[in-house]
Amino acid sequence: MRRLTEIPPTAGLPPRFSDLFAQHGDLAATLATQLDVDAALVTCSGTAALMLALRVAQQRQPERDVVVVPAYTCPLVAIAVHAIGLRLRIVDLRHDSLDMDEYALRAQLDERVLAVVPTHLGGRVTDVAAVNRVVADSGIVVIEDAAQSLGATINGRSVGLRGDIGFFSLAAGKGLSTYEGGVAVARDRQWLEAMRALQDALPEQAAMERKRCVELAGYTALYRPLGMRWAYGLPLRRALKRGDPVGAIGDRFPMQVPLHRMGAWRKRIGANAALRLPRFLEERCACALARIERLHAIPGAQVFGDRAGEHGTWPTLLVRMDSEHRRDAVLDKLWTSGLGASRMFIHALPDYTELRAIVPQQDCPNARDLAARSFTISNSPWLRDEDFEAICRVIEAIAAS
Ligand SMILES: *Cc1c(COP(=O)(O)O)cnc(C)c1O
């Protein structure tokens, strides 16, 4: 039977129409309370938060012009670095891990390096302490990319606070959403205030903000199983049919990044939705931990989980098969099934043709291997147990083939 519904590929917090009519709510203050920090800065996107952080770093150390990022991350990170006139260096992941390889990181560092961007991929917590050790006393700024991990903690503290600056994304599908948006935190309040001053100096972009308001209203209307069929499933199937997986997961971005301030209406909407976030994340965590157990029982499929002290978030379950061939076979069955299976990023950064001009062609076997063998299972509350079981049976059959 053909399904008429589509499970979103990640566990976005379901928006409510009542959010649109909220009278009160301060997004920055609400998130600061939830993250247990003095202050947070709301930006127009996660990418914009990264750019503001890099600009402040650059003001303080203008002689440095290199930013070091993991080889497996969002293409927007590479675009952000390029857009503000800095150069990119990439570091491979450690074997069997989502952390940057410390030795490879060390090899990339010199007096030109302005910042390193350890990245909390897919809700998992990355080892920022290890990065801090590598850069100790070098003057290099550590910016935690927690775009996919709002609500994740390490030893009871939010991620984003072990480095100098941390940022989260409020883009569509990334947990809490204002359609586009971001939030930054900093260990040192002066960093955040310097970023705020830069943001306050940006020109008013009324037309862009109006567009975002319409998009957020549309997202609120369509972010449900029936609406997602049309808003997400249709373009997905079209892109896959023309052999364009990068387009299918929305991994292709313009080289220009809009920089402006988020308007008051969207901030109020976000603040009201944010009140539901802690409880939602808890429920999603409980669900994910139970489902991981089921996946653990499948030989040939590995799921990434938390280590001691880490309490990540669960937008998806990130699964790695024992071969690219089997991963592809799983997605052949599941990607267009409407059950929310997808991929994180299609390629390691050097392998996006659209990024050729801005990403150095460094070798990164572990990042490439992760891109080749991994896929994601949505942790959306709309994915029922019987749907998840159907997904597991597909994986099981292919793993045993
Ligand atoms: C989505 C994402 C970003 C960019 O965030 P936006 O809010 O979409 O600009 C940066 N890094 C990672 C790892 C991401 O997943």
PDBQT file of the ligand as one rigid body, heavy atoms in Angstrom, charges set to zero:
ROOT
HETATM    1  C1  LIG A 501      23.207  22.890   9.815  1.00  0.00    +0.000 C 
HETATM    2  C2  LIG A 501      24.607  22.958  10.236  1.00  0.00    +0.000 A 
HETATM    3  C3  LIG A 501      25.307  24.162  10.234  1.00  0.00    +0.000 A 
HETATM    4  C4  LIG A 501      24.711  25.446   9.742  1.00  0.00    +0.000 C 
HETATM    5  O1  LIG A 501      23.609  25.859  10.483  1.00  0.00    +0.000 OA
HETATM    6  P1  LIG A 501      22.481  26.780   9.789  1.00  0.00    +0.000 P 
HETATM    7  O2  LIG A 501      21.613  27.223  10.901  1.00  0.00    +0.000 OA
HETATM    8  O3  LIG A 501      21.772  25.910   8.804  1.00  0.00    +0.000 OA
HETATM    9  O4  LIG A 501      23.173  27.913   9.125  1.00  0.00    +0.000 OA
HETATM   10  C5  LIG A 501      26.609  24.140  10.679  1.00  0.00    +0.000 A 
HETATM   11  N1  LIG A 501      27.202  23.005  11.091  1.00  0.00    +0.000 NA
HETATM   12  C6  LIG A 501      26.568  21.815  11.110  1.00  0.00    +0.000 A 
HETATM   13  C7  LIG A 501      27.280  20.588  11.598  1.00  0.00    +0.000 C 
HETATM   14  C8  LIG A 501      25.247  21.754  10.672  1.00  0.00    +0.000 A 
HETATM   15  O5  LIG A 501      24.618  20.580  10.675  1.00  0.00    +0.000 OA
ENDROOT
TORSDOF 0
